[in-house]
Amino acid sequence: MKSITVLIALISFSSFALAQGSLVDTAQIWSKANSKTIKAVVIKPVTYSQSAQRFPVVYLLHGYGGGYANWITRVPELKNYATIYNLIIVCPDAENSWYVNSPAKKQSNFESYVAEELVSYIDANYRTIAEKGRRAIAGLSMGGHGAIMLAIRHKEVFGAAGSMSGALDLEPIMAKYDFSQLTGDTSITHFNWREYGVVEIADSNTIRGLRLIVDCGVKDPFIKDNRKLHAKLLAQHVPHDYIERPGGHNWAYWQNAIAYQLMFFGLFFKE
């Protein structure tokens, strides 16, 4: 109840934040890992231009078929949230990479890009607090998978992770999403998806020290994945926030879910 009260109070402040405005950049970042320039939206709070203060950062990942501009286009309220929680929001492009380094597809090394190159670029070019305790990563659908997977595999970089409608169990969907274009012939590339699927790799050891929030609608096609992860973490006594609400796999759900995710991260950054 306390969290909901805080959320309502903060959202009621959004009209003030909107009046003040936020700063939105489109960064063009050279990726050595991908041998190309990749765009990202960077949303700064209004206080960014008013002081020399440094800020925590939330990296917000898109889903399959999406791109770097999805979040700011579909949820313009992100500009308000950046000011309300006094943080920077970064929305990178990762194509349909599933946020992994592909051994088969050229210019598709997005684990290295997001977890290493992008973070380094943002820290070098914006006034961030360059500590894992002041970095979080979240995403929807494919991006929900990417956020938790990257946080687990790069715990030295991210202190918190969040998933909205995440595709957290990869094996059942590999054929549908043609994962073979990324993996190539696994007998040759030795690419093992079990090293990347969240349900596979999340446990009491890999999650230790990582703050985690998982949110999924009860009519979402990935609800079973999310319940499977939740049950596994409960059985292993792993602290995490888990939310199920009415809704499906759509922007109406994610527009609501992101408010809870950013509140969660805002509280984490104050710890």
Secondary structure as the mmCIF struct_conf table of DSSP 4:
data_model
#
loop_
_struct_conf.conf_type_id
_struct_conf.id
_struct_conf.beg_label_comp_id
_struct_conf.beg_label_asym_id
_struct_conf.beg_label_seq_id
_struct_conf.end_label_comp_id
_struct_conf.end_label_asym_id
_struct_conf.end_label_seq_id
HELX_RH_AL_P HELX_RH_AL_P1 LYS A 2 SER A 12
TURN_TY1_P TURN_TY1_P1 PHE A 13 PHE A 13
HELX_RH_AL_P HELX_RH_AL_P2 SER A 14 GLN A 20
STRN STRN1 LEU A 23 SER A 31
TURN_TY1_P TURN_TY1_P2 LYS A 32 SER A 35
STRN STRN2 LYS A 36 LYS A 44
HELX_RH_3T_P HELX_RH_3T_P1 VAL A 46 SER A 49
TURN_TY1_P TURN_TY1_P3 GLN A 50 GLN A 50
BEND BEND1 SER A 51 ALA A 52
STRN STRN3 PHE A 55 PHE A 55
STRN STRN4 VAL A 57 LEU A 61
TURN_TY1_P TURN_TY1_P4 TYR A 64 GLY A 65
TURN_TY1_P TURN_TY1_P5 TYR A 68 ALA A 69
HELX_RH_AL_P HELX_RH_AL_P3 ASN A 70 ARG A 74
TURN_TY1_P TURN_TY1_P6 PRO A 76 GLU A 77
HELX_RH_AL_P HELX_RH_AL_P4 LEU A 78 ILE A 84
TURN_TY1_P TURN_TY1_P7 TYR A 85 ASN A 86
STRN STRN5 ILE A 88 PRO A 92
TURN_TY1_P TURN_TY1_P8 GLU A 95 ASN A 96
BEND BEND2 SER A 97 SER A 97
TURN_TY1_P TURN_TY1_P9 TRP A 98 TYR A 99
BEND BEND3 VAL A 100 VAL A 100
STRN STRN6 ASN A 101 ASN A 101
BEND BEND4 PRO A 103 LYS A 105
TURN_TY1_P TURN_TY1_P10 LYS A 106 GLN A 107
STRN STRN7 ASN A 109 ASN A 109
HELX_RH_AL_P HELX_RH_AL_P5 PHE A 110 SER A 112
HELX_RH_PI_P HELX_RH_PI_P1 TYR A 113 LEU A 118
HELX_RH_AL_P HELX_RH_AL_P6 VAL A 119 ASN A 125
BEND BEND5 TYR A 126 TYR A 126
STRN STRN8 THR A 128 THR A 128
BEND BEND6 GLU A 131 GLU A 131
HELX_RH_3T_P HELX_RH_3T_P2 LYS A 132 ARG A 134
STRN STRN9 ARG A 135 LEU A 140
TURN_TY1_P TURN_TY1_P11 SER A 141 SER A 141
HELX_RH_AL_P HELX_RH_AL_P7 MET A 142 ARG A 153
TURN_TY1_P TURN_TY1_P12 HIS A 154 VAL A 157
BEND BEND7 GLY A 159 GLY A 159
STRN STRN10 ALA A 160 MET A 164
BEND BEND8 SER A 165 SER A 165
HELX_RH_3T_P HELX_RH_3T_P3 GLU A 171 ILE A 173
TURN_TY1_P TURN_TY1_P13 MET A 174 PHE A 179
HELX_RH_AL_P HELX_RH_AL_P8 SER A 180 THR A 183
HELX_RH_AL_P HELX_RH_AL_P9 THR A 186 THR A 189
HELX_RH_3T_P HELX_RH_3T_P4 TRP A 193 GLU A 195
TURN_TY1_P TURN_TY1_P14 TYR A 196 TYR A 196
HELX_RH_AL_P HELX_RH_AL_P10 VAL A 198 ILE A 201
BEND BEND9 ASP A 203 ASP A 203
TURN_TY1_P TURN_TY1_P15 SER A 204 THR A 206
BEND BEND10 ILE A 207 ILE A 207
TURN_TY1_P TURN_TY1_P16 ARG A 208 GLY A 209
STRN STRN11 ARG A 211 GLY A 217
TURN_TY1_P TURN_TY1_P17 VAL A 218 LYS A 219
TURN_TY1_P TURN_TY1_P18 PRO A 221 PHE A 222
HELX_RH_AL_P HELX_RH_AL_P11 ILE A 223 ALA A 235
TURN_TY1_P TURN_TY1_P19 GLN A 236 HIS A 237
STRN STRN12 ASP A 241 ARG A 245
BEND BEND11 PRO A 246 PRO A 246
BEND BEND12 HIS A 249 ASN A 250
HELX_RH_AL_P HELX_RH_AL_P12 TRP A 251 PHE A 269
TURN_TY1_P TURN_TY1_P20 LYS A 270 LYS A 270
#
